[in-house]
Amino acid sequence: MLLPFGGSERGGGQGQGHGNGNDRARNVIFIQGDGLGLSHRELIRLATVGKDGQLAMDSLEHAGWTTTDSADPEEAVTDSAAGATAFASGVRTYNGAVGVDVDGNPVPTLLEAARGAGKATGLVTTAQVTDATPAAFGAHVPDRGDQSEIARQFLESSRPDVVLGGGEDWWYPAGDPGAWEDNPAKDPTEQSKGTEGNLVERAQDLGYTYVSDAEGLADARGRKLLGLFANEEMFEQRNEGEGDLYEPEVPLVDMTAKALDVLSRDRDGFFLLVEEEAVDEFAHRSNATRTIQAGQALDETVALALDFAKKNRGTLVLVVGDHATGGLAIENVDPEDESGEGATTEDGPFDLAGSDLQFTVDWTTGGHTGEATPITAQGPGAERLAGAQRNTDVHDAVLRAMQPRGRG
């Protein structure tokens, strides 16, 4: 059975809601840790709150896991574009595809469904705002690399009210550095390279307030907001000790707080996607130190979302991972254990918070892995997200939670 806005009936019969008014979500805060597998969540927990502690992301009322398979004809393991498209549209597609099916046809997204229902919408990420995950919610392109086209579609098609993150280089044409200088010392390869003209000016013409630093974001007023706080990602994803940095111009929690402030003014509610990209990027680099740091930022943001939900009834909060990255394993310290090289090097030791113990982190790959990822959820419709499910089921459950009264 087709659901409103293009969703589909979940299979398996588990986690089904009752279709009454109590399980309708006025607001949705969809939080993704890119590359966030169960082992990553455990790494963050052990390093920050210890054996007896609990992360905010693990405190939500309902928990389950989701398979991450894409429909790629050549690769068994998903990438972020296909993974995010499954969450955003309920459709499995090929790796590299954003908001399109395996034949390249556009598929409707949760953000577009929310906007069609009169809700405000927003995208917040520490990646480029046009990177795979936010793009899958607000654009439709066959190739995730077409980031200027993705930005253009944000402005002229899906029209999210709030867009905050990195990636200014894709909004300005070559030779026009915008607010963030070309070829910065932290990464001399970064420079403006947009293909669709000056999209920041286009955004301003369409009523967006544009900001490029923390002070500008704090002072920004109005109901349409574009903030680009880095040339590319809002961190430097390198091997440990080789120029790696996690120092976003605006922390993820602050971007999210601003987005909630703006979006919550809409009387019909809102849909907000929040992504911490650095978990994935540093796991690609076998950099457990920065993976933990990014995970702390993610969990602080989840705590903010839960506090908002406590004060604003009818808010669905969910925390997901599109795939796992790095084949991360948490091990006892063992001087005789082989440490590997390159992408399979061993990290640590790290202190186990609240104890005198230590542990190491071992990696099996510099790429993605195919295991299922955990999901936790709380609020209207969250019970549908408990138990074993497909990544496309996440879309269906959120869509059903958002649908207006009288439907379903």
Backbone hydrogen bonds, N-H to C=O, Kabsch-Sander energy under -0.5 kcal/mol:
donor,donor_aa,acceptor,acceptor_aa,energy
3,L,7,G,-2.0
6,G,3,L,-1.3
7,G,4,P,-0.9
9,E,1,M,-1.4
16,Q,13,G,-0.5
23,D,20,N,-1.7
24,R,21,G,-1.3
25,A,401,A,-3.7
26,R,24,R,-0.6
26,R,314,G,-1.8
27,N,314,G,-2.2
28,V,270,F,-2.0
29,I,316,L,-3.0
30,F,28,V,-0.6
30,F,272,L,-2.9
31,I,29,I,-0.8
31,I,318,L,-2.8
32,Q,30,F,-0.5
32,Q,274,V,-3.2
33,G,320,V,-2.6
34,D,32,Q,-0.8
34,D,276,E,-1.8
36,L,33,G,-2.1
37,G,35,G,-1.2
41,R,37,G,-1.9
42,E,38,L,-2.2
43,L,39,S,-2.4
44,I,40,H,-2.4
45,R,41,R,-2.1
46,L,42,E,-2.9
47,A,43,L,-2.2
48,T,44,I,-1.5
49,V,45,R,-2.6
50,G,45,R,-1.9
53,G,50,G,-1.3
58,D,55,L,-0.9
59,S,56,A,-1.5
62,H,377,A,-2.6
64,G,375,I,-2.6
65,W,387,G,-1.8
66,T,373,T,-2.8
67,T,389,Q,-2.3
71,A,93,T,-2.9
83,G,79,D,-2.2
84,A,80,S,-2.7
85,T,81,A,-2.1
86,A,82,A,-2.0
87,F,83,G,-1.7
88,A,84,A,-3.1
89,S,85,T,-2.9
90,G,85,T,-0.5
90,G,86,A,-1.7
91,V,85,T,-0.7
97,A,94,Y,-1.9
98,V,141,V,-2.3
99,G,97,A,-0.5
101,D,105,N,-2.3
104,G,101,D,-2.1
107,V,99,G,-2.1
110,L,88,A,-1.6
113,A,109,T,-2.4
114,A,110,L,-2.6
115,R,111,L,-2.3
116,G,112,E,-2.3
117,A,113,A,-1.3
118,G,115,R,-1.7
119,K,114,A,-2.6
120,A,269,G,-2.4
122,G,271,F,-1.9
123,L,162,V,-2.5
124,V,273,L,-2.3
125,T,164,L,-2.0
126,T,275,E,-1.1
129,V,166,G,-2.6
131,D,128,Q,-2.2
135,A,131,D,-2.5
136,A,132,A,-2.2
137,F,133,T,-0.9
137,F,134,P,-0.8
138,G,134,P,-1.2
138,G,135,A,-0.5
139,A,135,A,-1.8
141,V,98,V,-2.4
144,R,96,G,-2.0
146,D,143,D,-2.1
147,Q,145,G,-2.2
150,I,146,D,-1.7
151,A,147,Q,-2.2
152,R,148,S,-2.4
153,Q,149,E,-2.3
154,F,150,I,-2.0
155,L,151,A,-1.9
156,E,152,R,-2.4
157,S,153,Q,-2.3
158,S,153,Q,-1.5
159,R,153,Q,-0.6
159,R,154,F,-1.9
161,D,121,T,-1.6
162,V,121,T,-1.4
163,V,225,L,-2.6
164,L,123,L,-2.6
165,G,227,G,-1.9
166,G,127,A,-2.9
167,G,232,E,-1.5
168,E,230,A,-2.7
169,D,231,N,-1.9
170,W,167,G,-1.5
171,W,168,E,-2.3
172,Y,168,E,-0.7
174,A,194,G,-0.6
176,D,173,P,-2.0
180,W,177,P,-0.7
181,E,179,A,-0.6
183,N,190,E,-3.9
187,D,184,P,-0.8
190,E,187,D,-1.9
193,K,169,D,-2.7
194,G,169,D,-0.7
194,G,172,Y,-3.3
199,L,171,W,-2.4
199,L,197,G,-1.2
200,V,171,W,-0.9
202,R,198,N,-1.5
203,A,199,L,-2.3
204,Q,200,V,-2.3
205,D,201,E,-2.3
206,L,202,R,-1.4
207,G,204,Q,-1.5
208,Y,203,A,-2.4
209,T,224,K,-2.3
210,Y,208,Y,-0.5
211,V,226,L,-2.2
217,L,213,D,-2.1
218,A,214,A,-2.4
219,D,215,E,-1.9
220,A,216,G,-1.0
220,A,217,L,-0.6
225,L,161,D,-2.9
226,L,209,T,-2.8
227,G,163,V,-3.0
228,L,211,V,-1.8
229,F,165,G,-3.1
229,F,227,G,-0.5
232,E,233,E,-0.6
234,M,126,T,-2.9
236,E,245,L,-2.6
237,Q,235,F,-0.6
238,R,236,E,-1.4
242,E,239,N,-2.2
244,D,239,N,-0.6
245,L,236,E,-1.7
255,M,251,P,-2.3
256,T,252,L,-2.5
257,A,253,V,-2.2
258,K,254,D,-2.2
259,A,255,M,-2.4
260,L,256,T,-2.7
261,D,257,A,-2.0
262,V,258,K,-2.2
263,L,259,A,-3.0
264,S,260,L,-2.1
265,R,262,V,-1.1
266,D,263,L,-1.9
269,G,266,D,-1.7
270,F,26,R,-0.6
271,F,120,A,-2.2
272,L,28,V,-2.7
273,L,122,G,-2.3
274,V,30,F,-2.9
275,E,124,V,-2.3
276,E,32,Q,-2.3
277,E,275,E,-0.7
280,D,34,D,-0.6
280,D,277,E,-0.7
281,E,277,E,-1.8
282,F,278,A,-2.6
283,A,279,V,-1.5
284,H,280,D,-2.2
285,R,281,E,-0.7
286,S,283,A,-1.5
287,N,282,F,-2.8
288,A,286,S,-0.8
291,T,287,N,-1.8
292,I,288,A,-2.5
293,Q,289,T,-1.7
294,A,290,R,-2.9
295,G,291,T,-2.2
296,Q,292,I,-2.2
297,A,293,Q,-1.7
298,L,294,A,-2.2
299,D,295,G,-2.5
300,E,296,Q,-2.3
301,T,297,A,-1.5
302,V,298,L,-2.2
303,A,299,D,-2.3
304,L,300,E,-1.7
305,A,301,T,-2.2
306,L,302,V,-2.5
307,D,303,A,-2.1
308,F,304,L,-2.3
309,A,305,A,-2.5
310,K,306,L,-2.1
311,K,307,D,-1.3
312,N,308,F,-1.1
315,T,312,N,-0.5
316,L,27,N,-2.9
316,L,314,G,-0.6
317,V,315,T,-0.5
317,V,378,Q,-3.0
318,L,29,I,-2.0
319,V,376,T,-2.8
320,V,31,I,-2.5
324,A,369,T,-0.9
325,T,35,G,-1.1
326,G,367,G,-3.0
329,A,362,D,-2.6
331,E,329,A,-0.5
331,E,360,T,-2.6
333,V,358,Q,-0.5
337,D,334,D,-2.0
344,T,341,E,-2.1
345,T,342,G,-1.6
346,E,339,S,-0.9
347,D,361,V,-3.8
350,F,359,F,-3.2
352,L,357,L,-2.6
353,A,46,L,-2.1
353,A,351,D,-0.8
355,S,352,L,-1.4
359,F,350,F,-2.1
360,T,331,E,-2.9
361,V,347,D,-2.6
362,D,329,A,-3.0
363,W,345,T,-0.7
364,T,326,G,-1.9
365,T,326,G,-1.6
369,T,324,A,-2.3
373,T,66,T,-2.3
375,I,64,G,-2.3
376,T,319,V,-1.8
377,A,62,H,-2.6
378,Q,317,V,-2.4
382,A,379,G,-2.3
384,R,381,G,-1.4
385,L,382,A,-2.0
386,A,383,E,-1.2
387,G,63,A,-1.5
389,Q,65,W,-1.5
393,D,390,R,-0.7
394,V,390,R,-0.8
394,V,391,N,-0.6
395,H,391,N,-0.9
396,D,392,T,-1.7
397,A,393,D,-2.5
398,V,394,V,-2.3
399,L,395,H,-2.8
400,R,396,D,-2.3
401,A,397,A,-2.0
402,M,398,V,-1.7
403,Q,399,L,-1.2
407,R,404,P,-1.5
